[in-house]
């Protein structure tokens, strides 16, 4: 018998923002089955389970605490299950191959020197693609993939973290973990789509809000900057979705 979906109850009053601690009142509610609904993705019927998001009045961080008490088992059962590929058809092949091409373009010259880690690397395809072209010290870590679920040892010169930040119920803890894995000269190349400037206009209809995809933490540039600044890092954004975090010198 399948387990029931049980979410953390949402209090009516504001709670502290997960990034900066300022008040974060309720911003809006979507159905649990709301996914990113990209052109090739499957659209699910409403499940009738409301998921409330909050938005910080200071840094603009948009998040839900509804999944904060979930275990990895619950995430695997209700979100990262066999149906996930239907909601994100680029997850398994197309996206990691595209990301691998970007890494190769940027770092191929140093492929035998750099120690690299793909944090939140899913099935490890990006890592395999890099190894095939001569990257000699590349690893993958993802708590939801048994093969890569053990945190790696040592320090890394480059950590990639693609399409992962938006899935984190505790993004500050993940940032702290990545910082702890970096070498002294290390950088983090990551992707997560920033909130549009007109979010108040689109509200909860913004396509990137998708609890069924596991999208529970959605950043503004200010929220990203604050989160990384705690560890003495600066964030430079190449696009609205691709960013580099590096130590202040």
Buried (B, 14 or more C-beta within 10 A) or exposed (E): EEEEEEBBEBEEEBBEBBBBEBEBEBBBBBBBBBBBBBEEBEEBEEBEBBBBBBBBEBBBBBBBBBBEEBEEEBBBBBBBEEEBBEBBBBBBEEBBEEBBEBBBEEBEEEBEEBBBBBBBBBBBBBBEBBBEEEBEBBBBBBEBBEEBEEEBEEBBBBBBBBBBBBBBBEBBEBBEBBBEBBBEEBBBBBBBBBBBEEBEEEEBEBBBBBBBBBBBBBBBBBBBBBBBEEBEBEBEEEEBBBBBBBBEE
